[in-house]
């Protein structure tokens, strides 16, 4: 009889706790993280951030979109989001920010993290925004076939500043040519208007003007914006711990 009473008390305690969490909106940290790369690179650049997050017990997925079409890239990212077993934090770098601005409308996305990334508004494109806030680099080469790439000789300094020279040189010659049209995709129904945002500004970014990054963060009402002094466009590679910490903040604070 005493054993049955004890079991009943335990059950009531569990039920009461669950009801309390429900009534007072206690948040359960999001455990799924989806990392979305930008133009001219692939998902391998996320290795440092991936390792930091996995050490803390997060389930991390890395996308590998083709950079051939904005619509297809959004579909590919949504495919990975749909594979998650629960809510996720969607993280984008550079052009990946435009992708998550659209894919972030997926119901499984609980929060958005932009790392030196574009976050266009309704009717905007990242290319047009870049004209309003010109970037420093001049090494973009537009091919006659509609694909863009960065002059390999300038890639280490313009794109990958702070990355070890040997690795930056390899990134330069293994870069993924990107269809120019993806930069001109017009954004509709930007997810940052309905999802919480966290933003990292790379203060020495030559690819996206840091002032444009600050505008994106302010306009999206970023819950937390951090600026990394001396960081290049590859801030997610050169500062993986800081990037991971910002992502974990988003995971802890998102519903």
C-alpha positions as CSV (number, residue, x, y, z in Angstrom):
1,X,0.0,0.0,0.0
2,X,2.8,2.4,0.9
3,X,4.6,1.6,-2.4
4,X,1.5,2.3,-4.4
5,X,1.0,5.6,-2.5
6,X,4.6,6.6,-3.3
7,X,4.2,5.8,-7.0
8,X,1.0,7.9,-7.1
9,X,2.9,10.8,-5.5
10,X,5.7,10.5,-8.1
11,X,3.1,10.5,-10.9
12,X,1.3,13.5,-9.5
13,X,4.6,15.3,-9.2
14,X,5.5,14.7,-12.8
15,X,2.1,15.8,-14.0
16,X,2.2,18.9,-11.9
17,X,5.7,19.8,-13.3
18,X,4.6,19.3,-16.9
19,X,1.5,21.4,-16.3
20,X,3.7,24.1,-14.7
21,X,6.0,24.2,-17.7
22,X,3.0,24.5,-20.0
23,X,1.3,27.2,-18.1
24,X,4.4,29.4,-17.5
25,X,5.9,28.8,-21.0
26,X,9.2,27.3,-19.8
27,X,11.4,26.8,-22.8
28,X,13.1,23.6,-23.8
29,X,16.4,24.3,-25.6
30,X,16.4,23.5,-29.3
31,X,18.9,20.7,-30.0
32,X,18.8,20.6,-33.8
33,X,21.1,23.0,-35.8
34,X,21.1,23.4,-39.6
35,X,24.1,25.1,-41.1
36,X,23.8,26.7,-44.5
37,X,26.8,27.8,-46.5
38,X,27.1,30.7,-48.9
39,X,28.4,31.3,-52.4
40,X,31.8,30.1,-53.8
41,X,32.2,27.5,-50.9
42,X,30.6,24.3,-49.7
43,X,29.6,22.9,-46.3
44,X,33.1,21.8,-45.3
45,X,33.8,25.3,-44.0
46,X,31.5,24.6,-41.1
47,X,33.8,22.0,-39.6
48,X,35.0,24.1,-36.7
49,X,31.5,25.3,-35.8
50,X,30.2,21.7,-36.2
51,X,32.8,20.4,-33.7
52,X,32.1,23.1,-31.1
53,X,28.3,22.4,-31.3
54,X,28.6,18.6,-31.2
55,X,30.8,18.8,-28.1
56,X,27.9,20.5,-26.4
57,X,25.5,17.8,-27.4
58,X,23.7,19.4,-30.3
59,X,22.6,17.5,-33.4
60,X,24.1,19.3,-36.4
61,X,23.2,19.1,-40.1
62,X,25.2,20.7,-42.8
63,X,23.6,21.6,-46.2
64,X,25.2,21.2,-49.6
65,X,23.2,23.3,-52.0
66,X,24.4,23.5,-55.6
67,X,24.4,27.3,-56.0
68,X,22.8,26.9,-59.4
69,X,19.3,28.4,-58.6
70,X,18.0,30.3,-55.6
71,X,14.7,28.4,-55.7
72,X,16.5,25.0,-55.8
73,X,18.8,26.0,-53.0
74,X,15.9,26.9,-50.8
75,X,14.3,23.5,-51.7
76,X,17.5,21.7,-50.8
77,X,17.7,23.5,-47.4
78,X,14.1,22.8,-46.7
79,X,14.7,19.1,-47.4
80,X,17.3,19.1,-44.6
81,X,15.0,21.0,-42.3
82,X,12.2,18.5,-42.9
83,X,14.5,15.7,-41.8
84,X,14.9,17.1,-38.3
85,X,13.1,15.3,-35.5
86,X,11.9,18.6,-34.0
87,X,12.5,22.3,-34.0
88,X,15.8,23.6,-35.3
89,X,18.0,26.7,-35.4
90,X,18.7,27.7,-39.0
91,X,22.2,29.3,-39.5
92,X,23.3,31.1,-42.7
93,X,26.6,32.6,-43.9
94,X,26.8,35.2,-46.7
95,X,24.4,34.2,-49.5
96,X,23.2,31.5,-47.2
97,X,21.5,34.3,-45.3
98,X,19.2,35.0,-48.2
99,X,18.4,31.3,-48.3
100,X,17.5,31.1,-44.7
101,X,15.4,34.3,-45.0
102,X,13.1,32.3,-47.2
103,X,13.6,28.7,-45.9
104,X,13.2,30.1,-42.4
105,X,9.4,30.1,-42.9
106,X,9.5,26.3,-42.5
107,X,7.4,25.6,-39.3
108,X,10.3,23.6,-37.8
109,X,12.5,26.6,-37.7
110,X,12.5,28.2,-34.2
111,X,15.2,30.9,-34.8
112,X,17.6,32.3,-37.3
113,X,21.3,33.1,-36.9
114,X,23.1,35.2,-39.5
115,X,26.9,35.1,-39.6
116,X,28.1,38.0,-41.9
117,X,25.1,37.2,-44.0
118,X,22.5,38.9,-46.1
119,X,19.0,39.3,-44.7
120,X,17.0,41.1,-47.5
121,X,13.5,42.5,-46.8
122,X,10.4,42.1,-48.9
123,X,11.1,42.9,-52.6
124,X,14.9,43.2,-52.0
125,X,17.8,41.2,-53.4
126,X,21.3,41.0,-51.9
127,X,22.8,42.3,-55.2
128,X,20.7,45.5,-55.0
129,X,21.5,45.9,-51.3
130,X,25.2,45.5,-52.1
131,X,25.0,48.5,-54.5
132,X,23.5,50.6,-51.7
133,X,26.3,49.6,-49.4
134,X,29.3,48.9,-51.7
135,X,31.8,46.3,-50.6
136,X,35.5,46.6,-50.6
137,X,36.5,43.7,-52.8
138,X,37.0,44.1,-56.6
139,X,38.0,40.6,-57.5
140,X,34.6,39.2,-58.6
141,X,34.8,37.7,-62.1
142,X,31.6,37.2,-64.1
143,X,31.9,34.5,-66.7
144,X,30.3,34.6,-70.1
145,X,28.3,31.5,-69.1
146,X,26.4,33.3,-66.3
147,X,28.6,31.9,-63.4
148,X,30.6,34.1,-61.0
149,X,33.8,33.3,-59.1
150,X,36.4,35.2,-57.2
151,X,39.9,35.7,-58.7
152,X,41.9,33.0,-57.0
153,X,44.8,35.3,-56.6
154,X,42.7,37.6,-54.4
155,X,40.5,35.0,-52.7
156,X,42.7,34.6,-49.6
157,X,42.7,38.3,-48.8
158,X,39.3,39.3,-50.1
159,X,37.2,36.4,-49.0
160,X,39.3,34.3,-46.5
161,X,41.3,36.7,-44.5
162,X,42.5,35.2,-41.3
163,X,42.3,31.6,-42.6
164,X,45.6,29.7,-42.7
165,X,47.3,30.5,-46.0
166,X,47.6,26.9,-47.2
167,X,43.9,26.4,-46.6
168,X,42.8,29.7,-48.1
169,X,44.9,28.9,-51.2
170,X,43.1,25.6,-51.5
171,X,39.7,27.2,-51.0
172,X,40.6,29.6,-53.8
173,X,41.3,27.0,-56.4
174,X,38.5,24.6,-55.3
175,X,35.8,27.3,-55.0
176,X,32.4,26.6,-56.4
177,X,31.4,28.9,-59.3
178,X,28.0,30.4,-58.5
179,X,25.2,31.2,-60.8
180,X,24.9,35.0,-60.9
181,X,21.1,34.9,-60.9
182,X,21.0,33.7,-57.2
183,X,22.3,37.1,-56.1
184,X,19.4,38.8,-57.8
185,X,16.7,36.6,-56.3
186,X,13.9,38.8,-55.0
187,X,12.9,37.9,-51.4
188,X,9.3,37.5,-50.4
189,X,7.9,37.0,-46.9
190,X,11.2,37.3,-45.1
191,X,11.3,34.9,-42.2
192,X,13.1,37.3,-39.9
193,X,9.8,39.2,-39.6
194,X,8.2,36.4,-37.7
195,X,11.2,34.4,-36.2
196,X,13.8,35.6,-33.7
197,X,17.2,36.6,-35.0
198,X,20.8,36.6,-33.8
199,X,23.5,38.3,-35.8
200,X,27.3,38.3,-36.1
201,X,29.0,41.2,-37.8
202,X,32.5,40.8,-39.3
203,X,34.1,44.2,-38.8
204,X,36.8,43.7,-41.5
205,X,34.5,42.0,-44.1
206,X,35.4,42.9,-47.7
207,X,32.6,40.9,-49.3
208,X,29.6,42.4,-47.5
209,X,29.9,45.9,-46.2
210,X,29.9,45.7,-42.3
211,X,27.5,48.7,-42.3
212,X,25.0,46.6,-44.4
213,X,25.4,43.8,-41.9
214,X,24.6,46.2,-39.1
215,X,21.5,47.4,-41.0
216,X,20.3,43.8,-41.4
217,X,20.8,43.1,-37.7
218,X,19.0,46.3,-36.6
219,X,16.2,46.0,-39.0
220,X,15.5,42.3,-38.0
221,X,15.4,43.4,-34.3
222,X,18.3,41.0,-33.6
223,X,18.0,39.7,-30.0
224,X,21.8,39.7,-29.8
225,X,24.3,41.2,-32.2
226,X,28.0,40.7,-31.7
227,X,30.8,42.3,-33.7
228,X,34.1,40.5,-34.3
229,X,37.0,43.0,-34.6
230,X,39.4,42.2,-37.5
231,X,37.2,39.4,-38.8
232,X,36.9,38.8,-42.5
233,X,34.0,37.4,-44.5
234,X,35.1,33.9,-43.3
235,X,34.4,34.8,-39.6
236,X,32.5,31.5,-39.2
237,X,35.8,29.7,-39.9
238,X,38.2,32.0,-38.1
239,X,36.0,32.4,-35.0
240,X,34.1,29.0,-34.6
241,X,33.8,29.3,-30.9
242,X,32.2,32.7,-31.0
243,X,29.9,31.6,-33.8
244,X,28.9,28.4,-31.9
245,X,28.2,30.4,-28.7
246,X,25.9,32.7,-30.6
247,X,24.1,29.7,-32.1
248,X,23.8,28.1,-28.7
249,X,22.3,31.4,-27.3
250,X,19.7,31.1,-30.1
251,X,19.0,27.5,-29.3
252,X,18.5,28.2,-25.6
253,X,16.3,31.3,-26.1
254,X,14.1,30.1,-28.9
255,X,10.9,28.3,-28.1
